[in-house]
Amino acid sequence: MYPKQTQLQSEDDSCLIDSHCHLDLEPLVSHLPQILNEAAAAGVSRFVVPGVHPDGWQRMAELAAANPVILPAFGIHPMHAAAADEETLERLAQLAPLGVAIGEIGLDPSYAAALEVQEAAFRAQIRIALGLGLPLLVHCRQLFQRTLRVLSEEHADRTGGIMHAFSGSPEMAREFIRLGFAISISGTVTWTNAVKPLRIALELPLEQLVLETDAPDMTPQRYRGRFNRPAWMAETAAQVARLRGIPVETVAAATAGNTRRVLRLPISRACLYSM
């Protein structure tokens, strides 16, 4: 049995939106009806599912077609940057309009793909996003200045987007905000050893923050050792509320509104927090 999860209740038309979760990957996809039902019970009603590898794009499209609450964002993760050849990028340009963003894309030195290859794939996908008028979901680990330079040189301020599971400082976050990017807070803000995530949650303007799970990764402290799921994003919302000394409903409504604004999503009248 899992502990009783944090739940939210509101009377307005807003809802928690998981701005980054991999519902197309195992073990989530094999338990998708249960995962979605748990999320709805916890007040999480829509789910942005980013691409990782071109081989997964078709599954993402099928899941989104079958579940209107799933919002795909097609893209090539930096660990698979070598897959971003001309043919695949053409396919991305054709498929991307079915999604709400392009991602997740970016730079990460922890993967085997050479940084030059990652940067080429990153720039190519930014250009596709600019051509289609789509926002970006950006993956950045350690290489904040280089990522900022690429986004600036490619004029990514014309599309904006979300800095996924941001792990940098508030000072660095403000540089991305100036480019039109929201800063995403994940379950790491609940970890007992968290430092920078706490500063991000406390020091940045609430209107620049969004929430995510990155499920099945980045599980909140309360559930560490288990695969993450969107329902547990309520833990993240509650932690941000505690840090800021404001009602959790305020955090939920604000971050959902920010996600809708950045990704240009309509309000869903079905999005009501439930007990």
Backbone as CSV, one residue per row, in Angstrom:
resi,resn,N_x,N_y,N_z,CA_x,CA_y,CA_z,C_x,C_y,C_z
1,MET,0.835,-1.200,0.000,0.000,0.000,0.000,0.867,1.246,0.000
2,TYR,0.516,2.201,-0.844,1.215,3.473,-0.841,0.607,4.374,0.234
3,PRO,1.403,5.310,0.793,0.823,6.281,1.725,-0.245,7.115,1.026
4,LYS,-1.161,7.657,1.827,-2.193,8.530,1.249,-1.524,9.743,0.621
5,GLN,-1.821,9.991,-0.655,-1.136,11.062,-1.364,-1.779,12.413,-1.110
6,THR,-0.987,13.450,-1.291,-1.503,14.812,-1.198,-2.546,15.032,-2.276
7,GLN,-3.670,15.614,-1.920,-4.726,15.882,-2.882,-5.128,17.353,-2.811
8,LEU,-5.705,17.849,-3.883,-6.058,19.253,-3.984,-7.524,19.397,-4.339
9,GLN,-8.088,20.507,-3.919,-9.492,20.772,-4.228,-9.650,22.243,-4.576
10,SER,-10.428,22.535,-5.596,-10.673,23.921,-5.989,-12.024,23.990,-6.664
11,GLU,-12.586,25.186,-6.705,-13.882,25.361,-7.332,-13.772,26.064,-8.678
12,ASP,-12.544,26.373,-9.124,-12.418,27.070,-10.397,-12.158,26.075,-11.519
13,ASP,-11.842,26.610,-12.711,-11.678,25.765,-13.880,-10.218,25.418,-14.160
14,SER,-9.338,25.727,-13.235,-7.935,25.394,-13.423,-7.666,23.975,-12.944
15,CYS,-6.470,23.475,-13.256,-6.080,22.140,-12.830,-4.576,22.059,-12.838
16,LEU,-4.044,21.131,-12.100,-2.627,20.844,-12.208,-2.339,20.257,-13.581
17,ILE,-1.276,20.716,-14.188,-0.821,20.172,-15.463,0.600,19.669,-15.265
18,ASP,0.822,18.413,-15.554,2.168,17.855,-15.504,2.866,18.260,-16.797
19,SER,3.788,19.223,-16.694,4.390,19.789,-17.904,5.483,18.914,-18.514
20,HIS,5.752,17.746,-17.898,6.802,16.892,-18.449,6.724,15.514,-17.797
21,CYS,6.169,14.540,-18.512,6.126,13.159,-18.007,6.141,12.210,-19.191
22,HIS,6.768,11.065,-18.987,6.983,10.124,-20.089,5.979,8.969,-20.010
23,LEU,4.720,9.296,-20.265,3.665,8.289,-20.190,3.784,7.223,-21.269
24,ASP,4.597,7.483,-22.281,4.778,6.524,-23.364,5.837,5.480,-23.049
25,LEU,6.523,5.625,-21.922,7.609,4.713,-21.564,7.179,3.755,-20.453
26,GLU,7.876,2.620,-20.375,7.640,1.692,-19.275,8.255,2.260,-17.993
27,PRO,7.655,1.921,-16.846,6.497,1.050,-16.661,5.161,1.762,-16.749
28,LEU,5.160,3.068,-17.089,3.913,3.832,-17.076,2.934,3.369,-18.144
29,VAL,3.431,3.162,-19.357,2.514,2.896,-20.464,1.750,1.591,-20.272
30,SER,2.339,0.633,-19.588,1.654,-0.647,-19.361,0.543,-0.536,-18.322
31,HIS,0.548,0.549,-17.560,-0.473,0.759,-16.527,-1.186,2.094,-16.749
32,LEU,-1.304,2.494,-18.001,-1.762,3.853,-18.280,-3.153,4.174,-17.735
33,PRO,-4.173,3.321,-17.900,-5.487,3.679,-17.329,-5.420,3.935,-15.828
34,GLN,-4.706,3.085,-15.094,-4.554,3.283,-13.655,-3.798,4.575,-13.350
35,ILE,-2.734,4.833,-14.111,-1.921,6.032,-13.904,-2.765,7.293,-14.106
36,LEU,-3.571,7.308,-15.160,-4.407,8.472,-15.444,-5.510,8.636,-14.394
37,ASN,-6.082,7.537,-13.938,-7.120,7.621,-12.911,-6.550,8.138,-11.591
38,GLU,-5.376,7.648,-11.206,-4.728,8.135,-9.986,-4.439,9.629,-10.085
39,ALA,-3.971,10.046,-11.245,-3.653,11.458,-11.448,-4.902,12.323,-11.335
40,ALA,-5.989,11.888,-11.956,-7.231,12.651,-11.890,-7.703,12.786,-10.447
41,ALA,-7.568,11.704,-9.660,-7.976,11.746,-8.259,-7.134,12.717,-7.445
42,ALA,-5.889,12.945,-7.887,-4.990,13.870,-7.185,-5.044,15.278,-7.752
43,GLY,-5.912,15.506,-8.742,-6.069,16.836,-9.295,-5.169,17.159,-10.455
44,VAL,-4.551,16.147,-11.053,-3.691,16.355,-12.226,-4.467,15.882,-13.444
45,SER,-4.752,16.796,-14.352,-5.712,16.484,-15.404,-5.166,16.516,-16.819
46,ARG,-3.970,17.093,-17.012,-3.370,17.063,-18.351,-1.877,16.795,-18.236
47,PHE,-1.321,16.248,-19.311,0.012,15.674,-19.250,0.764,15.964,-20.543
48,VAL,1.854,16.705,-20.437,2.704,16.965,-21.596,3.734,15.847,-21.667
49,VAL,3.734,15.135,-22.786,4.612,13.971,-22.959,5.663,14.300,-24.012
50,PRO,6.913,14.503,-23.605,7.966,14.871,-24.557,8.572,13.656,-25.246
51,GLY,9.098,13.890,-26.434,9.783,12.838,-27.166,11.189,12.623,-26.644
52,VAL,11.684,11.406,-26.806,13.042,11.043,-26.412,13.824,10.548,-27.619
53,HIS,13.227,9.609,-28.355,13.862,9.010,-29.532,12.836,8.944,-30.657
54,PRO,13.262,9.122,-31.899,12.297,9.057,-33.013,11.491,7.773,-33.059
55,ASP,12.051,6.675,-32.563,11.316,5.413,-32.578,10.068,5.463,-31.712
56,GLY,9.996,6.403,-30.777,8.843,6.491,-29.891,7.769,7.448,-30.349
57,TRP,8.017,8.189,-31.428,7.054,9.219,-31.839,5.702,8.647,-32.222
58,GLN,5.694,7.511,-32.902,4.422,6.936,-33.336,3.572,6.526,-32.141
59,ARG,4.195,5.912,-31.153,3.456,5.530,-29.948,2.885,6.773,-29.264
60,MET,3.671,7.835,-29.174,3.190,9.077,-28.571,1.967,9.610,-29.302
61,ALA,2.024,9.606,-30.631,0.899,10.097,-31.427,-0.348,9.258,-31.191
62,GLU,-0.168,7.951,-31.087,-1.306,7.054,-30.862,-1.907,7.262,-29.471
63,LEU,-1.050,7.412,-28.466,-1.550,7.646,-27.110,-2.336,8.946,-27.035
64,ALA,-1.826,9.986,-27.688,-2.503,11.276,-27.670,-3.840,11.213,-28.403
65,ALA,-3.882,10.466,-29.502,-5.128,10.331,-30.250,-6.194,9.607,-29.431
66,ALA,-5.749,8.667,-28.600,-6.684,7.887,-27.797,-7.039,8.568,-26.472
67,ASN,-6.192,9.511,-26.021,-6.390,10.160,-24.728,-6.207,11.665,-24.888
68,PRO,-7.275,12.427,-25.032,-7.142,13.871,-25.267,-6.393,14.623,-24.170
69,VAL,-6.277,14.032,-22.978,-5.552,14.710,-21.899,-4.041,14.583,-22.056
70,ILE,-3.588,13.724,-22.978,-2.160,13.562,-23.251,-1.767,14.512,-24.371
71,LEU,-0.803,15.378,-24.101,-0.368,16.401,-25.047,1.071,16.104,-25.462
72,PRO,1.288,15.617,-26.681,2.638,15.228,-27.076,3.502,16.421,-27.458
73,ALA,4.807,16.237,-27.304,5.799,17.201,-27.783,6.915,16.372,-28.415
74,PHE,6.979,16.395,-29.717,7.921,15.535,-30.419,9.311,16.175,-30.450
75,GLY,10.322,15.356,-30.248,11.684,15.858,-30.254,12.681,14.743,-30.023
76,ILE,13.965,15.103,-30.043,15.053,14.142,-29.872,15.885,14.571,-28.666
77,HIS,15.914,13.733,-27.665,16.668,13.960,-26.435,18.163,14.030,-26.757
78,PRO,18.941,14.845,-26.015,20.372,14.940,-26.315,21.119,13.606,-26.267
79,MET,20.666,12.644,-25.482,21.370,11.369,-25.452,21.207,10.601,-26.762
80,HIS,20.207,10.976,-27.567,19.997,10.333,-28.869,20.270,11.310,-30.010
81,ALA,21.116,12.298,-29.763,21.362,13.351,-30.756,21.868,12.796,-32.082
82,ALA,22.561,11.678,-32.056,23.087,11.095,-33.289,21.977,10.659,-34.239
83,ALA,20.762,10.499,-33.705,19.632,10.095,-34.552,19.078,11.251,-35.364
84,ALA,19.543,12.469,-35.108,18.987,13.659,-35.765,19.623,13.881,-37.133
85,ASP,19.423,12.909,-38.033,19.917,13.080,-39.399,18.887,13.849,-40.224
86,GLU,19.224,14.129,-41.456,18.360,14.968,-42.285,16.969,14.369,-42.456
87,GLU,16.911,13.069,-42.695,15.612,12.410,-42.904,14.755,12.474,-41.645
88,THR,15.364,12.230,-40.494,14.619,12.252,-39.231,14.138,13.657,-38.897
89,LEU,14.958,14.653,-39.166,14.549,16.033,-38.918,13.404,16.445,-39.835
90,GLU,13.393,15.962,-41.050,12.262,16.223,-41.950,10.989,15.590,-41.412
91,ARG,11.141,14.367,-40.887,9.986,13.693,-40.291,9.483,14.470,-39.071
92,LEU,10.404,14.984,-38.268,10.019,15.779,-37.109,9.237,17.021,-37.529
93,ALA,9.698,17.689,-38.559,9.023,18.895,-39.030,7.598,18.594,-39.488
94,GLN,7.367,17.408,-40.033,6.030,17.024,-40.485,5.131,16.638,-39.315
95,LEU,5.718,15.986,-38.300,4.935,15.467,-37.183,4.701,16.506,-36.093
96,ALA,5.639,17.413,-35.927,5.611,18.353,-34.802,4.321,19.161,-34.670
97,PRO,3.662,19.572,-35.765,2.415,20.340,-35.598,1.303,19.594,-34.865
98,LEU,1.430,18.272,-34.726,0.448,17.507,-33.955,0.656,17.667,-32.457
99,GLY,1.784,18.254,-32.067,2.102,18.408,-30.659,1.980,19.844,-30.183
100,VAL,2.289,20.039,-28.899,2.171,21.368,-28.286,3.521,22.063,-28.162
101,ALA,4.605,21.345,-28.436,5.952,21.893,-28.319,6.910,20.961,-29.042
102,ILE,8.176,21.367,-29.110,9.245,20.480,-29.567,10.152,20.214,-28.381
103,GLY,10.378,18.945,-28.099,11.212,18.581,-26.962,11.127,17.083,-26.671
104,GLU,11.967,16.515,-25.799,12.835,17.397,-25.080,14.179,17.466,-25.784
105,ILE,14.712,18.638,-25.902,15.939,18.881,-26.644,16.908,19.663,-25.758
106,GLY,18.202,19.591,-26.088,19.138,20.366,-25.289,20.525,19.778,-25.243
107,LEU,21.202,20.008,-24.105,22.601,19.624,-23.920,22.783,18.949,-22.568
108,ASP,23.620,17.893,-22.564,23.877,17.165,-21.329,25.208,16.432,-21.450
109,PRO,26.231,16.839,-20.677,27.546,16.206,-20.801,27.616,14.808,-20.213
110,SER,26.569,14.356,-19.542,26.617,13.038,-18.910,26.336,11.901,-19.884
111,TYR,25.974,12.241,-21.126,25.680,11.209,-22.113,26.836,11.025,-23.087
112,ALA,26.858,9.859,-23.738,27.975,9.509,-24.609,28.025,10.350,-25.877
113,ALA,26.896,10.854,-26.323,26.878,11.640,-27.561,27.768,12.868,-27.409
114,ALA,28.643,13.081,-28.391,29.555,14.219,-28.347,28.769,15.521,-28.271
115,LEU,29.288,16.489,-27.525,28.571,17.749,-27.351,28.383,18.482,-28.671
116,GLU,29.314,18.334,-29.595,29.159,18.966,-30.905,27.957,18.380,-31.637
117,VAL,27.755,17.063,-31.495,26.606,16.399,-32.115,25.320,16.833,-31.410
118,GLN,25.366,16.901,-30.091,24.194,17.362,-29.338,23.814,18.782,-29.737
119,GLU,24.802,19.650,-29.843,24.494,21.035,-30.163,23.922,21.171,-31.563
120,ALA,24.431,20.401,-32.513,23.899,20.455,-33.873,22.432,20.026,-33.891
121,ALA,22.123,18.948,-33.155,20.734,18.478,-33.083,19.854,19.500,-32.375
122,PHE,20.383,20.101,-31.335,19.666,21.126,-30.574,19.310,22.300,-31.477
123,ARG,20.297,22.813,-32.179,20.058,23.974,-33.051,19.075,23.633,-34.172
124,ALA,19.206,22.454,-34.750,18.322,22.065,-35.847,16.873,22.008,-35.381
125,GLN,16.654,21.500,-34.177,15.287,21.379,-33.669,14.720,22.739,-33.244
126,ILE,15.574,23.626,-32.751,15.109,24.981,-32.462,14.619,25.645,-33.747
127,ARG,15.356,25.459,-34.819,14.976,26.071,-36.095,13.654,25.520,-36.608
128,ILE,13.418,24.235,-36.400,12.129,23.661,-36.780,11.018,24.301,-35.946
129,ALA,11.263,24.441,-34.646,10.265,25.056,-33.767,9.963,26.483,-34.197
130,LEU,10.994,27.236,-34.548,10.787,28.608,-35.001,9.942,28.641,-36.265
131,GLY,10.218,27.726,-37.178,9.467,27.688,-38.422,7.999,27.355,-38.221
132,LEU,7.716,26.594,-37.163,6.344,26.170,-36.898,5.663,27.002,-35.818
133,GLY,6.417,27.876,-35.181,5.840,28.677,-34.105,5.521,27.877,-32.862
134,LEU,6.344,26.856,-32.563,6.119,26.009,-31.402,7.120,26.320,-30.296
135,PRO,6.681,26.287,-29.031,7.612,26.466,-27.919,8.523,25.252,-27.753
136,LEU,9.522,25.395,-26.881,10.540,24.375,-26.682,10.486,23.805,-25.270
137,LEU,10.782,22.513,-25.140,11.020,21.886,-23.843,12.510,21.573,-23.797
138,VAL,13.246,22.288,-22.949,14.703,22.246,-22.985,15.273,21.451,-21.813
139,HIS,16.109,20.481,-22.166,16.860,19.675,-21.196,18.247,20.276,-21.072
140,CYS,18.630,20.649,-19.854,19.961,21.222,-19.638,20.523,20.725,-18.324
141,ARG,21.669,20.072,-18.395,22.381,19.672,-17.186,23.788,20.251,-17.233
142,GLN,24.127,21.038,-16.266,25.455,21.633,-16.086,25.791,22.730,-17.105
143,LEU,25.476,22.517,-18.357,25.930,23.429,-19.412,24.974,24.607,-19.594
144,PHE,24.741,25.348,-18.540,23.742,26.411,-18.581,24.166,27.559,-19.493
145,GLN,25.413,28.000,-19.389,25.873,29.107,-20.219,25.868,28.729,-21.696
146,ARG,26.289,27.510,-22.007,26.297,27.075,-23.414,24.875,26.953,-23.944
147,THR,23.982,26.427,-23.126,22.578,26.307,-23.538,21.977,27.681,-23.765
148,LEU,22.261,28.603,-22.865,21.758,29.968,-23.007,22.281,30.607,-24.283
149,ARG,23.562,30.379,-24.592,24.139,30.949,-25.804,23.464,30.393,-27.056
150,VAL,23.242,29.081,-27.083,22.578,28.477,-28.244,21.171,29.047,-28.412
151,LEU,20.423,29.111,-27.337,19.054,29.647,-27.413,19.053,31.096,-27.883
152,SER,20.011,31.864,-27.395,20.091,33.272,-27.796,20.463,33.404,-29.263
153,GLU,21.474,32.662,-29.691,21.929,32.755,-31.083,20.876,32.277,-32.071
154,GLU,20.049,31.326,-31.629,19.000,30.792,-32.508,17.677,31.551,-32.372
155,HIS,17.677,32.640,-31.597,16.491,33.501,-31.433,15.300,32.735,-30.847
156,ALA,15.604,31.865,-29.876,14.540,31.075,-29.253,13.578,31.917,-28.442
157,ASP,13.925,33.190,-28.203,12.994,34.082,-27.518,11.725,34.299,-28.336
158,ARG,11.775,33.974,-29.626,10.584,34.127,-30.471,9.537,33.057,-30.179
159,THR,9.963,31.953,-29.572,9.025,30.879,-29.244,8.876,30.684,-27.745
160,GLY,9.984,30.889,-26.991,9.944,30.602,-25.567,9.759,29.121,-25.309
161,GLY,9.383,28.798,-24.084,9.189,27.399,-23.733,9.414,27.166,-22.261
162,ILE,9.883,25.972,-21.936,10.056,25.548,-20.547,11.454,24.964,-20.365
163,MET,12.138,25.399,-19.309,13.387,24.765,-18.894,13.009,23.608,-17.979
164,HIS,13.143,22.409,-18.510,12.684,21.184,-17.857,13.536,20.842,-16.631
165,ALA,12.854,20.552,-15.501,13.507,20.102,-14.268,14.771,20.910,-13.989
166,PHE,14.622,22.198,-13.898,15.781,23.089,-13.838,16.611,22.827,-12.586
167,SER,17.934,22.682,-12.774,18.830,22.337,-11.668,19.891,23.403,-11.420
168,GLY,19.746,24.563,-12.057,20.711,25.631,-11.867,20.312,26.577,-10.746
169,SER,20.990,27.685,-10.684,20.760,28.684,-9.646,19.617,29.617,-10.037
170,PRO,19.050,30.334,-9.078,18.042,31.350,-9.415,18.592,32.420,-10.349
171,GLU,19.858,32.774,-10.173,20.466,33.780,-11.039,20.497,33.302,-12.486
172,MET,20.858,32.031,-12.687,20.873,31.472,-14.035,19.454,31.346,-14.573
173,ALA,18.532,30.974,-13.717,17.135,30.835,-14.147,16.601,32.148,-14.690
174,ARG,16.980,33.250,-14.056,16.493,34.554,-14.514,16.978,34.878,-15.921
175,GLU,18.143,34.366,-16.302,18.633,34.573,-17.673,17.730,33.866,-18.680
176,PHE,17.285,32.670,-18.348,16.371,31.952,-19.241,14.992,32.603,-19.253
177,ILE,14.557,33.108,-18.110,13.273,33.807,-18.056,13.284,35.006,-18.998
178,ARG,14.419,35.714,-19.071,14.528,36.865,-19.971,14.359,36.463,-21.432
179,LEU,14.623,35.192,-21.734,14.437,34.686,-23.095,13.019,34.157,-23.321
180,GLY,12.165,34.277,-22.318,10.787,33.829,-22.479,10.529,32.403,-22.036
181,PHE,11.422,31.860,-21.198,11.258,30.481,-20.736,10.765,30.437,-19.302
182,ALA,9.766,29.577,-19.057,9.339,29.283,-17.698,10.305,28.272,-17.091
183,ILE,10.355,28.236,-15.776,11.263,27.353,-15.059,10.451,26.244,-14.392
184,SER,10.803,25.006,-14.694,10.024,23.868,-14.208,10.624,23.278,-12.938
185,ILE,9.757,23.043,-11.965,10.139,22.437,-10.688,9.639,20.996,-10.671
186,SER,10.520,20.084,-10.301,10.181,18.661,-10.250,10.151,18.170,-8.810
187,GLY,10.026,16.862,-8.642,9.997,16.260,-7.313,11.277,16.428,-6.528
188,THR,12.362,16.877,-7.173,13.612,17.087,-6.437,13.463,18.151,-5.355
189,VAL,12.473,19.027,-5.489,12.275,20.074,-4.479,11.845,19.474,-3.137
190,THR,11.395,18.217,-3.150,10.979,17.548,-1.913,12.091,16.717,-1.295
191,TRP,13.208,16.550,-2.001,14.276,15.678,-1.504,14.937,16.285,-0.268
192,THR,15.363,15.432,0.650,15.943,15.912,1.898,17.267,16.641,1.686
193,ASN,17.969,16.332,0.599,19.254,16.989,0.328,19.136,18.131,-0.680
194,ALA,17.914,18.556,-0.986,17.708,19.605,-1.996,18.246,20.942,-1.497
195,VAL,18.902,21.676,-2.393,19.389,23.021,-2.078,18.921,23.999,-3.155
196,LYS,19.451,23.848,-4.384,19.071,24.761,-5.461,17.582,24.703,-5.789
197,PRO,16.959,23.512,-5.808,15.516,23.497,-6.090,14.698,24.302,-5.083
198,LEU,15.137,24.327,-3.826,14.428,25.105,-2.815,14.548,26.602,-3.109
199,ARG,15.723,27.018,-3.528,15.915,28.436,-3.861,15.076,28.824,-5.081
200,ILE,15.042,27.941,-6.069,14.230,28.216,-7.263,12.768,28.386,-6.867
201,ALA,12.260,27.472,-6.054,10.848,27.505,-5.654,10.515,28.727,-4.820
202,LEU,11.481,29.211,-4.056,11.227,30.309,-3.127,11.508,31.681,-3.718
203,GLU,12.557,31.792,-4.538,13.049,33.106,-4.949,12.513,33.613,-6.278
204,LEU,12.094,32.715,-7.154,11.620,33.166,-8.460,10.152,33.583,-8.392
205,PRO,9.739,34.498,-9.270,8.320,34.887,-9.302,7.425,33.687,-9.605
206,LEU,6.325,33.574,-8.897,5.419,32.446,-9.105,4.921,32.385,-10.541
207,GLU,4.777,33.559,-11.186,4.275,33.578,-12.568,5.273,33.043,-13.578
208,GLN,6.476,32.664,-13.129,7.483,32.087,-14.030,7.734,30.608,-13.751
209,LEU,6.941,29.999,-12.887,7.161,28.613,-12.492,6.096,27.678,-13.055
210,VAL,6.517,26.487,-13.443,5.603,25.408,-13.793,6.045,24.161,-13.029
211,LEU,5.191,23.160,-12.998,5.470,21.925,-12.276,5.532,20.745,-13.224
212,GLU,6.299,19.740,-12.827,6.399,18.501,-13.607,6.758,17.347,-12.689
213,THR,6.630,16.136,-13.229,7.120,14.959,-12.504,8.361,14.350,-13.152
214,ASP,8.494,14.456,-14.470,9.490,13.690,-15.228,9.301,12.200,-14.981
215,ALA,8.081,11.791,-14.650,7.793,10.377,-14.427,8.211,9.562,-15.658
216,PRO,8.818,8.406,-15.407,8.925,7.664,-14.138,10.142,8.011,-13.285
217,ASP,10.831,9.107,-13.577,12.015,9.507,-12.811,11.681,10.608,-11.814
218,MET,12.678,11.027,-11.013,12.602,12.149,-10.071,11.444,12.008,-9.081
219,THR,11.299,10.834,-8.527,10.229,10.553,-7.575,10.348,11.423,-6.327
220,PRO,9.255,12.006,-5.831,9.308,12.793,-4.594,9.824,11.973,-3.410
221,GLN,10.365,12.675,-2.427,11.003,12.034,-1.281,10.111,10.995,-0.621
222,ARG,8.850,11.301,-0.496,7.918,10.425,0.211,7.805,9.049,-0.432
223,TYR,8.097,8.978,-1.725,7.923,7.727,-2.467,9.237,7.218,-3.075
224,ARG,10.360,7.712,-2.618,11.645,7.331,-3.193,11.792,5.809,-3.228
225,GLY,12.394,5.326,-4.308,12.551,3.892,-4.496,11.468,3.274,-5.351
226,ARG,10.436,4.073,-5.708,9.351,3.601,-6.579,9.358,4.432,-7.852
227,PHE,8.812,3.880,-8.922,8.758,4.676,-10.139,7.747,5.802,-9.967
228,ASN,8.134,6.968,-10.437,7.312,8.165,-10.277,6.072,8.106,-11.156
229,ARG,5.071,8.897,-10.814,3.825,8.952,-11.566,3.231,10.352,-11.414
230,PRO,2.412,10.801,-12.377,1.878,12.164,-12.333,1.080,12.492,-11.079
231,ALA,0.409,11.520,-10.477,-0.370,11.803,-9.268,0.487,12.414,-8.176
232,TRP,1.754,12.069,-8.150,2.618,12.526,-7.072,3.134,13.948,-7.297
233,MET,2.723,14.593,-8.382,3.083,15.989,-8.569,2.421,16.863,-7.503
234,ALA,1.339,16.384,-6.919,0.703,17.118,-5.831,1.656,17.300,-4.654
235,GLU,2.606,16.369,-4.473,3.622,16.515,-3.430,4.507,17.730,-3.714
236,THR,4.851,17.904,-4.979,5.689,19.027,-5.380,4.952,20.341,-5.168
237,ALA,3.693,20.382,-5.570,2.888,21.593,-5.374,2.782,21.946,-3.893
238,ALA,2.589,20.940,-3.054,2.469,21.182,-1.620,3.770,21.705,-1.030
239,GLN,4.896,21.189,-1.509,6.189,21.665,-1.009,6.449,23.118,-1.416
240,VAL,6.131,23.460,-2.651,6.293,24.843,-3.094,5.411,25.765,-2.254
241,ALA,4.196,25.324,-1.969,3.286,26.128,-1.145,3.852,26.326,0.258
242,ARG,4.411,25.268,0.845,5.000,25.393,2.183,6.169,26.375,2.177
243,LEU,7.024,26.262,1.171,8.192,27.137,1.100,7.797,28.598,0.972
244,ARG,6.757,28.861,0.196,6.354,30.242,-0.072,5.342,30.770,0.932
245,GLY,4.786,29.876,1.762,3.805,30.294,2.749,2.495,30.735,2.140
246,ILE,2.063,30.029,1.077,0.808,30.364,0.406,-0.024,29.096,0.244
247,PRO,-1.320,29.208,-0.016,-2.153,28.012,-0.175,-1.703,27.164,-1.367
248,VAL,-1.805,25.855,-1.235,-1.419,24.966,-2.322,-2.289,25.199,-3.553
249,GLU,-3.568,25.607,-3.329,-4.443,25.896,-4.463,-3.912,27.054,-5.294
250,THR,-3.282,28.013,-4.628,-2.691,29.148,-5.341,-1.540,28.694,-6.225
251,VAL,-0.693,27.828,-5.682,0.431,27.292,-6.455,-0.087,26.487,-7.641
252,ALA,-1.063,25.646,-7.398,-1.591,24.792,-8.462,-2.208,25.618,-9.583
253,ALA,-3.040,26.585,-9.217,-3.702,27.397,-10.234,-2.694,28.240,-11.012
254,ALA,-1.716,28.822,-10.302,-0.735,29.677,-10.967,0.144,28.881,-11.918
255,THR,0.655,27.742,-11.467,1.564,26.968,-12.317,0.837,26.359,-13.509
256,ALA,-0.418,25.951,-13.301,-1.195,25.449,-14.435,-1.431,26.563,-15.445
257,GLY,-1.759,27.757,-14.938,-1.949,28.890,-15.833,-0.688,29.248,-16.581
258,ASN,0.448,29.150,-15.912,1.722,29.422,-16.583,2.000,28.415,-17.684
259,THR,1.706,27.144,-17.420,1.900,26.113,-18.440,1.004,26.365,-19.637
260,ARG,-0.254,26.719,-19.363,-1.170,27.022,-20.469,-0.667,28.209,-21.282
261,ARG,-0.152,29.228,-20.593,0.323,30.424,-21.300,1.541,30.096,-22.173
262,VAL,2.525,29.434,-21.603,3.767,29.170,-22.335,3.538,28.215,-23.498
263,LEU,2.703,27.200,-23.285,2.444,26.209,-24.333,1.197,26.534,-25.148
264,ARG,0.544,27.655,-24.815,-0.631,28.136,-25.543,-1.755,27.097,-25.564
265,LEU,-2.063,26.593,-24.389,-3.099,25.570,-24.234,-4.415,26.224,-23.858
266,PRO,-5.520,25.691,-24.331,-6.824,26.207,-23.900,-7.143,25.746,-22.492
267,ILE,-8.038,26.461,-21.819,-8.528,26.011,-20.518,-9.463,24.837,-20.736
268,SER,-9.279,23.793,-19.922,-10.168,22.638,-19.986,-11.221,22.755,-18.902
269,ARG,-12.479,22.790,-19.286,-13.572,22.909,-18.312,-13.683,21.662,-17.443
270,ALA,-13.038,20.585,-17.857,-13.089,19.355,-17.054,-12.025,19.351,-15.963
271,CYS,-11.160,20.370,-15.949,-10.038,20.387,-15.016,-10.475,20.911,-13.656
272,LEU,-10.911,20.031,-12.806,-11.296,20.387,-11.455,-10.533,19.505,-10.490
273,TYR,-9.976,20.069,-9.431,-9.347,19.260,-8.417,-10.426,18.398,-7.759
274,SER,-10.072,17.194,-7.393,-11.058,16.304,-6.779,-10.471,15.686,-5.514
275,MET,-11.369,15.224,-4.667,-10.950,14.584,-3.419,-10.937,13.079,-3.616
